[in-house]
Amino acid sequence: MKRAGMLRQVSDFSDFSRGHWLQELLCQGEEPSCVQSSPDGQHLLVLQKSRPPPLPRVVAFQRHSIGGADLERNWQPPQPALVGLLFLQSPVTLGSWVLAIVWEHGRTEVWHFVVALGWQLLQTLELCQGARARIISVCSQGASLVWCEERPPLDAHSDMSKCAFRFCVCTRALEVGDQGVRLGTVRIVLHNSPEYQVLASPQHVFLVPVAASFATTSKFLLIWHPEKAKLTITAPSAGFIHSKVLRSSSESDFRKLLLGSVGLLSGLAPLDIHTSAVSNSEGLLLVSTKGAVNMVEPDGTQRHIFDLEGGPLAQGSSVQLKTFGSILACMLAGVLYLVDQNSGRLIEKKILSMKEVHFLESLGEEDSIQFLTQTGIYSFSFSKPEDSSRPEPCLVEMVFEEACRYYQRRSLSSSKLTVEKLKKGGVFQAPVALAAILQHSLRQKQKPARGLQDTYAKLLSTMSLELQSYMSLELLKTCVVCAPESEVESYCEELVEQEVSRVLHSDMDKDNLAYLNSVFASFPKAAWKATRSCLQLQQNGDGLLVARATPEVWKKVLGGPQQEEVGQNGVVPLFELICASFLRFKPKWLPSFVELTQQYVSISWAYSSKEGPEGRVPLYKRALGVLARKNKCSEANDEMELELLLCSKRPKAVLQALHLLIRLKRWQRVVEVAEKFSKLSPLLNKEIFTTLLAEFAQHRELDPYLDTLWLLCPAELTASDILTVVLQHLPHSQEDPVPFSSEGNQLTVGLLKPLLQRVVQRPCVQDEMYSDALQSPTFPPPTPPREH
C-alpha cells in the first residue's frame, strides 16, 4: 500500500528558455491557459485562450535550452479557432515525435524539433475534403488523426431535425518519414451523427456527446475499436447495449446503427457528464455534476471509483483529471485528491495554495505526480511504509468492508452500515476476530507476535489450512508478475484454477459471478482447464462423460444467480459460461454434460421446483441459447442443436428434434430417433407415429423404412384413425386425378395395406381386458366354500 509523501518544487522556471515570459504568460488573462507537455517532458506548449489583447497564440518553451528557433504562433480573430495540439509518434524513428497544430477549418501544421536547430515546420496539410467542413474536436490514435467535423446543409433553411445530424466522425493516417509528411485517405467512421467530442486511448476512441439538447442521442456513449472496425453502444446507467462491426461505409450511418436499440435507449436516463478524460488503463473517466467519478471500460461496462466532496459541481467549475500508474489525481477548487483506481480508496487529500494547476507527464515515474502552477513545477512523490512488518492495512480494511456488505444484505434496517459502526458496535465479532488473526499471521513473517486470545487461537488452528492456501495464492501471484514470458502461461493456468476453485467454494453472488465472467473472458483456455479440474470431468472406459464434483459445487453451477437476477451488463450465469467453454474447446462433450446436469437436478430438486434451475428455464434450453449466440449457421451447429434436444428426453424437445431431422431430410436418423424415443411413453409414441404417418402420406422418402415404422403403431390407433391422418395430409394436386400417375411418387393402397392389415388383425383392447377371464378353465368360477 502506497502513502503520500512530501510536496516539493521541482522548477521555478529558471531552467526554461524565456522562463520569466512563461511565468508572465501563465499569470495573465481571464481564462486559464491550456498547457501540454511533450512525450519526453522537455517542452511545454501553452495555448493562451484569453481575448485580445493580446492575440490568441501558441508558445513552446524548451527546458534546458540548447538554442535554435522557438515556436510561437498567433492568429487574428477572423482566422478560424485552434481545436487541437497533438503529439504524434513518428513510425520511422523510434522515440521521435512531431507536433500537429489543427485549426477549425481543417488546416494542419506539422512541426518537428531538431536539437541545435529548434522548431521547424515540416508541412502544412488540409485534413477536411469539403470547403464548408468545420472540425469540432480532434485527437490522435496511434499514427492517425480522428476528428468530428460539421458538414452544414447546402440549404440554409433546412429542417432543424435534419440539421441535428449534420456531423461526421472521420479518421486519416498521418505518416512522417524522411521524405516529409503524407496524409492517407479519409475514412468515415460515422456519418449523419450528432456532435461528439472524440477522446483517444492507445487502442480505442471514445465518442462523448457534446450537446444535451436532443434527448435520445445524449443518453449513451460510443466506443470505436479501430483494429476490429467495430462500434460499441454503451450507457453508464445500463452498461453494454450493442456492438456492430462496420464492414462498409453504408453500415456506418448513425441512424442505422441505432435501429435495433431505439426501444431500449428511449427508457434510459440522460447522461450526466461534467468532465471527461482518458485514463492510462484505456478507460474513460467521467465526472458527473454530483461529483461522482466513474470509469467506462472499453468493453462498455462501468464501475464507480470515487465521490468528490463538496456536493454538486457548479457550471463553470474546473475539474482536472490525470492518471499516474494506478493512482488517479483529481484537482477541484484547490484541493488535490489522490485515489487508487483499482479499489477506489482515497490515498491522500491535500489542500494547495494555488487554485489552477495543469498536470504534466511523469516520464515513466509512477510514484510521483507533476503539475504546473503559476509559480513553478511541483512534484508530489510517494514512499513505501518504512516498517514492512506491520500488518497490511489494505487487507484488514477489506475484511471490514466485505463484512459490511454481508451484514447489509442480511439486515432488515434501511440505515447504512459503515466500517466505523461495525468496529464500534461490539455486536459483529466475526470481522474483528478475522482481522486479529490476519494481523497475527502476517506479523509472524518478520518477528514473533504477541499472544492471541484463547478464542482466536482456537479459530486460528481451524483456519490454518485456509490461511496457508491464501499465502500460497499470494506467492503464486508474485510468481506471475516476476516470471519470464515462457513460464507465464503455466503460472496463469495454476492461478486461474485456484481462483475458480475458490469462487466455486464460496457464495455465488453477483460480484463473484461478474469476477468469474472476467476470468473466463481473459483466460479462456486456463478457465476451461480449471472447470474440468473442479468438476472432475472425464470419459470412462465406455466413452461416457462422468463428473465427480461435490453436491455443493453442482448447486453453484446450476443454482446460482440467473440472467433475470444479474442484470444486463455483459454478465452471464455460470452454467452458460461453462457451456460456452465446452463449445469452444470440447463441443462433443456438451450434450453429455447437459445430460449429467439434468440427472443431478432430478436428484437434488423436486420436478418443476421454483428453487431449482429446471423451475425457471430448462437446462437444455439454456445450452441452446449459448449455441444460438455463436451466430454461425453450419452443419455442426445443426447437429449440436439436435443432440441437445435429444439429450433432454423431454417430449416437446424430442418432437422438435424430429421436425429438425425431417426438415434436413435425414430419414435414416428420423427412423432411429423414432424407434428409440417411442419407448419412453405411450403419448410420445402416438405423437411420433402420427408425425411420421403424415410425412409418409406426402412423399415416398420413408418407403424403405416402412417395416420399422409400422411396428411403432400404437395399440389404441384404429384403421379409421390411420385413414383420417393420411387423408388430411395428402398433397393437393393441381391437375385432374388420373388412375395411373406417370410420376410414381403418389401414395397407393398397396403401400398402406400392411399397416391396415396389422391393425385389423390385432385383438381388440376390450378383448385383451377380459382375456384372462375368458381363458379360465371353468366359467363361471366355482363358489368358494362356506364357513360354518
N, C-alpha and C positions, 0 to 999 in steps of 0.2 A: 504494500500500500504506500503510495507516494504522499508526501505532505508538502505544503508550500514553504518556500524558503524566503530569502530577502529580495526586496525590490531595489535594484541598483541602476544607476545611469551608465549607459554604455557609450554614448556620444553626446557632446554638446554642440554638434555641427562644425566643430573646428577641423575635423578630418574630412570634410566635404569641400569640393570645389565650390566657391562662392557660398560658403556656409552662412554668412551673415544675410545674404539675399534669400536663402532658403528659409531662414527663421522669419524674415520680414514678410515673405510670401505666405507663410502659414498663418501669420497673425492678422493679415488684412482681409477685408471682405466680409459681407454679411453671412453668406452661406459657407459651410465648411468645405475645404478643398478635398478633392478625391486624390488619394495617394496610392501608388502601386510600386512595388519593388521588383527588380529583375530577378530571374531564377537564381542567379549567383549572388544576389544581395548587394552587389556593388553599385547599383544605380537606383535612384529614386525618381519616379515620374510624378509630377504634381500637376493636376488638372485644376485650374482656377476657374470656378463656376460663377464668380461674382459678376454683377452687372457692371458695364463700363461707366466711368473709367475705373481701373484700366481695362483694356480689351481682354476678352476670354483668351486663354493661352495654355499651352502645354510646355513645361520646362523640365529638362532632365538634369539631375545633379549626380555627379560622379564621386564615389568615395575613394580616397587615396588617389587623387588626381595624378595622371601621368601626362597630361597635356592632350592637345588635339581639339577638334571642333566640338562645341557644345550643341545640344539640341534645344531649340526654342522655336515654337510655332504659335503664332497668334492669327486671328482672323476677324474680319469686320462683321458686325451683326447681320448684314444681309446674307452673308455666306451661311449655308446650312450648318446646323449644330453638329458637334462631335458626339458620336454614340459609343465609341469603344477604343480602349487602349489594350492591345492584346500582345502577349509574348508568345511567339511560336517557335517550336523546336525545329532546327534545320536537320532534315534527314541525311544530308550529305556529310556534315561534320558533326561527330558525336560531341554532345555537350554545348554545341553552338546554338544560338537563338537569334531571332530577329524581332523587331517591334513593328506591329501593324497599327496604324492610326486610321480609323474608319470614320468617315463623315456620313451624315444623314442621307445624302443623295447617292451614296454608294462609292464615292471616290475613296481610294485606299492608298496610303503611302507606306511603303515598306522601308524601314531604316535598319542599319546594321552598325554595331560599334566595333571598331578596329583599334587595337592598342596603338598608341602614339599618333594615330590619325584622327581618332574621335568618331563622331557620328557621321555616317554617310548615307545619303538617300540612294537606295538601290533601284527603286522603280515606283511609278505611280500607276495604279490599276483602277479599273471600273468593275465593281462587283455586280451591280444590277444590269440586267439586259434592257429594261424599259426606261425611257427617259422620265416617266412620271412616277417611278417607284421611289418609295421613301423608307429607309431602314429604321425600324423601331428599336430593336435590341440585337446584339451580336455577341457571339462567344467563339472560342477556339476549341476544337475537339480533335486531338491528335495533330495531324498536318492539314486539317481542313477548317474552314470557317463556316459557321452555322448562324443564320440570321433570320429574323422575322421582318418582312417588308410589307408595306401598304401599297396596294395597287388600286388607286382611285378609279371609280367607274368613268367611262367616257362621257356619259350623260350627267350633267351636274344636278339635274332634278330627279335622280333615280329614287326608287322606293328605299326608305330608311332601313327596312328589314333586310333588303339585299345588300345595302352598304355595310351592314354589321359584319358580313363575312367577306370582306374585301382584302383580307390579309393572306399571306403566303409564307410558309417556312421553307427556306432553301439551304442548300449546302454546296460548297465548292472547294476543291482541293487547291492548296496554295503551296507549291513546291519551290524551295530555294536551293539553287545549285550554283555551280561555278559560272554558268553562262547567264545567270540572272534569275529573275522570278518568273514562274509560269503558273498561270491560272488554269485549273481544269474546267470542264463543262459544268454548267449549273444543273443541279439535280434537285427536283422538288420533293420535299419530304411530305408536305401537307399543303393543300390549296383550298381556297374558299373557306378559310378558317377565321375565327375571331382573333383579336390581338393577343399575342403571347410574349412573355419575357423568356428568353432562352438562357439556360444555365447548364454548363457542361462539366461533367466529371470525366476522368480518363476513359471510361468505357460507355457512358450513356449521356443523353441530353434530356434535361427536364424542361417541359413547356408549362409555364405558370401563367394562368390568365391574368391580364392586366386590369381590365375594366370589369366592374361588378354590375354593370347596367343591364346585362342580359342574364336572366335568372338561370336558364338551363345550362349555358356554357360556363358559368362561374361556379359550378358545383363539383368539378373534377379537374385532375391534372393529367397531362400526357407525358409518357416517357418513351423516347425514341432510342432503340438499340441499333446503332449503325451496322454492326457486324452481321446481325440477323435480319436487317431491314424490317424490323418489327416495331409497331406502335402499341403501347400498353395504356389502357384507360384505368385510372385509379382515383378513388375518392378517399380522403383521410377519414371520413366518417364511416365508410363501408369497406375499405380495403380494396383489393384487386377486383376489377369488374370484368374486363375483357381485353384480349390482345389479338392482334391481327398482323399477319405477315403481308407486307406490301410488295407484291410481285410485279406490278406495273404501275404506271403513273395514273391510270384510271381508278385504281383502288386507293389512291392517296387523297381522295376527296373527303373533306371533313364530315359532310352530312352522311355520306355512305358509311364512314367509319362508325358513326353513332347509331346507325339504323337499327341494329339489333339490341341496343341498350337504352333506348329512349324511355321506356316504361320504368326501368329501374332508376335511371338518373333523375326522373321527374320527382321522385319521392325523397331525394337526398337534400340535406341542408346545404345552404350556400357556403363557399369556402370562407374561412376567417383567417386571413393572412395579413400580418403587419410587415414582416421582414422575411426574406428567404435568402439562403446561401447554400453552397455545396460543401459537404464535409469531405475530408480526405479519405473516408471509408466508402466513397462513391454514393452516399445517401444525400438526400435533400433535407436541409434543416429549415423548419418553418416555425416562426414565432407568431402566435395569434394575438389579437388585440387584448386578450385577457392575460397575456404574459406567459402562456404555456409554450414550451419549446418541444417540438416533435420532430421525429426523423422518418422520412418516407424512403424506404429501401427501393433499389432498382426493380425488384420483383412486384412492387405495388403495395406491399404491406407497410403498416405504420406502427411505430411504438413511441410512447411518451418518454421523454428524457427528464425534464425539469420544469419547475414553475418559477418564473422571476417574481421577486417581491414587489410590492407597491401597487397591486391591483391593476385595473385596465390601463393600457398604454394610451397616451394622448396621441392625437392625429399626427402632429409634427415631430414627435419624439424619435430619436435615432437610436437604433439597436445595432451594435457591431457584433458580428459572429465570426469566429475563426477556430479551426481545429488544429491542435498541435499533438500529433500522435493520437493517444486515446483520450486526450483532455480537450474539452470544449471551453473556449473562452468567450464570455458574453460581457459586453460593456453597455451599461444603461445608466444615464444620468450621473456619471462619475463613479459608478460602482462596478467593480470588476468581479464577475462570478467565474470561478473555475470549477467545472463539473466533469466527473468521469462519464464519458459517453456510454460505456457498456452497462454500468449499474445505475446511472442517474444520481449518484451520490455527490453532494456538494463538498468539494475539497477545501475551498477557501473562498471567502468573501472579503474583498478589500476595497476600502473607500479611498479613491485617489483625489488628489487636489485639482486635477485637470478634468474638464467636462468632455472634451473631444479628443479621441485617440484614433490612430489608424494602425491596425495590426500589420506586421511585416512578416516576410518569410523567415523561418527559423534556421535555414541552412542545414537541415538534417539533424538538428539538435531537438529531440522530442522532450527533453527535460527543461526547456526554457521557452518563455514566451517573450517576443519582442514587439514593441509598439512605439509609434512615433507620436510625439506631442509637440506643442509649440516651443517647448524648452529643450528638446533633445530626444534621443532614442533611449528607451528604458528596457531592461530585461528583468523578467520575473522567473527565477530559477527554482527548481525542486531539489530536495535532498531526501535520501532514504533514511529511515529511522536508525539511530546510532545503535540502540540495544535491540539486536535481532532476536534475542532470547525471549523477549516479551511476547505474549500470545498475539496472534494475528487478529487485530480488531475487526477487520472486514468479515472474517469467518464467524466471530461471535455475534456481530450485528446481523449477519444473515440468519443466524438461528432465531433471534428475536423477531425479525421481520417475517420469516416463514411461519413462526408461531402466531403472529398477529393475523396473518391471512387465514390460518387454520381455524383459530378460535372465532374469527369474524364470520366465517361461513357457518359455524355451528351456533352462533349467537342469535337469539331472538330479538335482541335490542337493536335499535336503529342507530345508537350512538357509535361513533367511530372509535375503534380500539387502536391505541398508539403504543409504540415501544416503551415510552415512559410509563404509561399506565400499566403495561404488562410487568415491568420491573418493580414498580412500587406497590402494586395491588396485593402481593403476597398470596394470591389465590392460585395462580398458574405456576406450579413448581417445576413442571417438566422442562421448559426452556431454560430456567435458572440452573437446574441440575446439569443439563446438557452443556451449557456454556462453561460451567465449572469443570466438567470432565474434559472438554476440549482444551481449555487453558492448561489443565494439569498434563494432558498428553503432549501438547505442543511444547510445553516448557521442559519436558523430560529430554528433549533433544539436546539441550545445551547444558543444563545443570539440574541437580536433584530438586524436586518440587517439595513444597510444604505438604503436610498430610491432608488428605481429603476427609470429609465427613464419612462416618461409617456407612451411611445410606448410599452416598455417592460412590464409595469404594466397592460396594456390592454391585451397584449398577455398572461400574467400570469393568468389573470382571465379566459381566454379561455381555457388554458391548465391545469387548476387546477385539473379537474377530471382525466386527463391522469397522472398527477404527483402523485395524490393520489393512483391510481392503481399501478403505478411504486413502490411507497413506500410500499404498501401492499404486492407487489410481493417480494421485498427485505426482508420484515419481514417474509414472508412465507418461503423463502429460509433459513433464520436463524432458523426458527422452525424445518425445515427438518434436519438441522445439529445437533441441540440440542435435538431433540425429542427421547424418548425411542423407542426400536425396535417395540413395539406393536402399536405405533402410526405413524411410519414412512410411512407405506403403504398409509394411508388415506391422509397424507400431500403430498406425492408424486403424488397421483391422482389429488389433487387440483392444485398442481404446474404444472403438465403436462397439465391440462385443460386450465389453464391461458396462458401457453406458446403456445399451439396450437391455441387458440383463438387470441392471439396477432399476431402470424405469418400470420394467415388467413386474418387478417385485415390490413396487411402491404403488401409491394411489394413482389410478389413471384418471387424472383430472384434465381440464382443458390446457393448462400450461404444459404438463408433461406430454400431452398429445401433440401440441404445437412443436415442442422440442424434438419429439421423435420424427415429425414431418421434416424438420430441418436436417436431422441426421440422415434420413433416407434420401433426401434431395442432394446433400453434399457428398455423401459417401455411399452411393447405391450398391456397389459390389460388396463392400465391407458390411453394410447393413443386411444384405441378403445372407451372407455367411453367418452373421450374428443371429439372424432369425432361425436358420437351420439348427444352429447350436442350441439356442434357448428352447426351441420346441422339440429338439432331438428328432428331427425328421430324417428318415432314411427308408430305403427299399429293403424289404425282407427277401427271403430266398425265392418266393413265388412272384416277385416283381411288384408286390403291393406296397403302397406307401403306409408307413406306420409312424406314430409320434408317441413319445413317452414324456410329454410335458405334464406338470402337476395340474390338478384342477384349478388352483389359484391362477396360474398363468393362462389357462384356457379362458377363464372368466374375464381376464384383462383383454385378451384378444377378441372375444366375442361380445362381451357385455359392457364395453367402455362407452364413452360419450358418442352418440350418433350424430349424423350430419345436421339434423334439425337442432341439436343442442350446442354444437361447437360454433355455429355461425358460418358466414361466407367470407372467410379471409384466407382462402387457399389451404385451409387445414382439412384433412380427410381422416376418417376413423382408422384405427389400427388394422382392422380386418381388410379394408381397401388397400392400405399401404402394403400389406403382405401379399395380397393378390396381385398388385402391380409388380412386385418383385418376382413373383412366380412367372408372370407373363414375360418379363424381361430376361430372366436367367434360366428358368426351367418351366416352360409353358406346358409340357406334357404332364407335369405333376399337379397342375391347378385343379382339374376335376376331382382327382383323388383327395386333394386337400379339402375341397368343399364337402366331399362325402364324409371325410373324417370329422369335420366340424359339425355336420348335421348329426352324426352319431353321438357326439359329446352333448349337443344341445338336447337331444331326446332323453339323455340320461339325467342331465342337470336341471332342466326346466320342464315344467308341465307343458303339454301341447297348447299352443296359442297363448301362453302366459305373457302378459304385457311386460313383465320384468325381463324375460329372456329376449334374445335378439330375434327369434322367429315370430314373436308377437308383434313386431313392427314391420320390417321388410325382410322377406326370406333371404337366407344367405346366398342362394344361387342367383337371385335377382341382383343382389349387391355385387356379386362377382361379374355378372353380365354387364352391370353399369361400368365397372372398371374396364372391361373389354371394349365397351362402346366408346369410351373416352380415348382409345388409341387412334380413332379417326382413320383407320386403314381398312378398306374393303378388300379382302383376299380370301382364297380358299381355306387358308389356315385359320382365319378368323371364323369362317362358317363352321368349320369342323370343331373349333373350340366352343362356339356357341351351342352346337349340337351336344357335345359331351357334357357341358354344364347343365343343360336342360335335362338330359337323361340321368345324370348322377343324382339329381334331386329326388327322383322317383315319385314326384307329385303328379297326379292325373293331368292337371292343366299343362304342366311343363312337358310331360311325355307327349300329349297331343300336339303341343306347339312344335316339338322336335319332329314329330311325324309329318306335320304340314310342311316344315322346312325341308325335310328329305324329299317329299313329293314335289315341292317347287324346284328342287335341284335335280329331279328325275333319277334319283339313285334307288332303283326299285329293289335291288338285292338287299340293300341295307333297310329299306322300308319293311320288307317281309321279316327280316331278322329282328328288328325292333318290335314289330307287332307280335311275333311269336314269343319273345322274351317277356314283354310287359303285360300281355294279356293274362298272364297267370297271377298278377298282383291282386286284382279284384274283378268280380263279375261285371260291375258297372263300367270299369275301364275297358274290359274285354268287349262289351257291347259297343262302346264309342269307337274303339279302334276298328272293329269289324264293319260297322256302318260306314265309317270314313273310307275304308278300302273298297267296300262294295260300291260306293258312289264313284270312286275312281275307275273301278272295273267297268262300270256302265258307260263311261265317257270315252275310253280308248282301250287299246289292246296291249298296253305295255306290261300289264300284270298277268297276261295269259300263261307265261312259262311257270308261274308260281301258284296256279290255281289249286293244286292238290294240297299245298300247305295252307293256303288261305281258307279253303272250305273246312279244314279241321278246327279253325278258330271260331266257327259259327256258334253263338250262344244257344243254350238249350231252350230258352223261352222264345226264341225267334221262330215265327211260323212262316209257311210258304207265302201267305198273303202279305206279311210284313216285308219279306225279301222283295217280292214283286213291286210293292209300293215304293221302296227305296230306289229300285232300278228304274222304274218309270219316271220318277221325279228327276233323275239325273241323266236321262238320255240326252245326247246332244241334239240341238234343234237344227233340222235340215232346211235349207232354203229352197230345195227342189222338191218336186212331187216324189213321193216314195215309190220305189220300184221293187219288184220281187227279188232281183239279184243285183247287188251292187258291184260295180267294177273296182271300187277302191279296196274292198276287202278288210276294212277296219271297223265295220259295224258289229254290234252285238247280235248274236244269234241264239236261238233257243238251245242249240246243241251245246254251247258253252255253259249255259246256265243249268242244263239238265242234271249234271251230277250233284249239284248243290240241292236242287229241289227234291231229287230222289232221296238224298241223305236226310233231309228234313222230314219228308212224308213218312219214310220208313222208321224214323226214330219214335220210340214209345212215348205216349202222352205223359205229361208231367203228373197228371192226376193218377194215371195207371201206376206210375212209379211210387206215388204216395201210398197206395193200397196194395202194392205188390207183396209185401210181407204177409198181409192177412190172407190174400188170395192163394198164396202158395202154402198155407198151413195144411197139415195132413188131415185134420178134421175140421169141418165147418158146419155149424158154429162150434166154438171150443167147448170142451166138457165143463159141466157145472162143478165148482170147487166143493170139496167135502164139507158137510155141515158139522159145526162144532156143537157138542152136547154140553 
